[in-house]
Amino acid sequence: MTHKKFAMEHDKKVALVAHDNKKGDLVEWAKYNRILLAHHKIYATGTTGEILERELGFPVTRLQSGPLGGDQQIGAKIADGEIDFLIFFWDPLEPQPHDPDVKALLRMAVVWNIPIACNRATADFMISSPLMDGDYDRLVPDYDTYRTRKIPGNE
């Protein structure tokens, strides 16, 4: 399969998401990394965004709460090229009523080759990477073939 390059600029568009039991961990992580995050464009779902904006002291683009469509909003932004990076501290031990939305969000991140961190250790490694503060060409499969495929019965 051929690939297309999508440029990620120096200032990344980062989505920060956390399930209720992980909000404290995400906020603590974000506060520790405040200087590294400050020049990036930050998006967050619902309450997480409200807490992050208050604790970090800089604007956060707040979307709906995850169960009310926030996860889907971030997934759509990934598909539209408006999110470069996803940090999602999810709770693997707690059932989520919006679990299909969570899986869809993670799927979108993989489909569009977006870096994903689902725990603090991975987020630490990713944010400290030299690639985080530089330009980067993200390779994404060329989906034009898929989009223009012949569908049986529609010929």
N, C-alpha and C positions, 0 to 999 in steps of 0.2 A: 504494500500500500504506500502511496506517496504521502508526503506530509506538507503542511503549510507552516510557516513561521509566524508566530504572534509575538510582537515585541512587548516585553515588560520593561517599563521605564524604571529609572532610579527610584522614584517614589511609587511604591506598590499600592494596590487597592486590596486591602486586607479585611476579610470577614472574620469576626470573632463571635463564636457561638458557644453556649454552655447549657447543659441540662441543669435543673435546679440544684441537684446535689454537687455539681461541679462549678457553680458560679463563683464560689469563694476561691477555688483553686485558680480559675481563669483570671479573676480580678487581681489576686496576689501576683500571678505570673506577669500580667500586663503592667502592674505598678513597678515590679522589678525591672521590666524592660521598657519603661516609659520613654526614655530618651531614644531608644531604637525605634519605637513605634511613632513618635511624635511627628515625624515628617511624612509619614505614610497616610493615605486616606483610609480611615477605619469605618467599617460597617459592622453593625451588630443587630441581633434580634432583640425585641422587646425590653424586658427588664434588664437583661445583660447590658444593653446599650446605655440605658439610663444610669446604671451603677458605674459603668466604665467612664462615661462622660464626667460624672461627678468626681470619681476617684483620680482620673488621669488629668483633668483640668484642660482638656482640649476637645474640640467638637468630634462627635461620633455620629455618623449617619445611622439613625435608628429606623428599623423596619418593624413589622408586626412581630408579636410573640411567635415562637416556633409553632405551637399548636394552632395558632390562628392564621398561619400562612407564611410566617417569616422564613422558615426553612425553604419553602418553595420560592419566595422572593429572591433569596440568595442564589438558589439554583438557577433561576431565570437570569440573574445578573451574570452568573458564570457563563451561561450559554451565550449571552450577549456581549461577552468580553469586558464586562464592567467589574469583575472581581478577578484578581491575580493569584490569590493566596487564601487558603481556608484553615483557620485554627478552630477546631470544634472539640471541646472537652465534653465528650458524651459519657453517660453513665451506663456501663455495660451490665450492671447488677440490678438496675431498676427498670421495670417495664415502662414503656412510654406509649401513651395513647396515640401519638402521632408518629409511631415507628415507621410507617411507610414513607412519610415525608422525609425522615432522617435518612433512610436508605436511598431515596431519590436524590437528595442533596449530595450524599457521598458518591452516588453514581455519576451525577453531573460533573463533579470534580475530577473523577477518573476519565470520563469521556473527553473532557476538554483539557486533560493533562495539567490540572491545577495542583500545585503542592498542597498537601493536606497534613495537618498534625492533629492527632486525636488524643494526645496526652502531653504532659508537661515535658518529658524528656525529648520527644520528637520536636515539639515547639522550640525548645532551647537550641537544639541542633540546627533547625531551619533558620531561626532568626539570627543566629550567630554566623551563618554561612556568608562568605564574601559575596555570593550571588544576591543576597538580600538587598544590598545597597548599591547595586550596579545594574546596568542594562542586561537583559537576558532575552534570548529568543527561545520561546517555548514552542516545541514542535507538537503539532496536533495533526492527527490523520486528516487527509483531505476527504471530507465527507461528501464532496460533490457527486461522486459515483453513486453513493447511497441515495442521495437526494434525487438523482435523475434516473434511477433504475426503473425498468419496466415492471409494472405491477400486473399480474395476471388478471384478465377481465377488464382492464382499463386501456385496451389498445385500440 
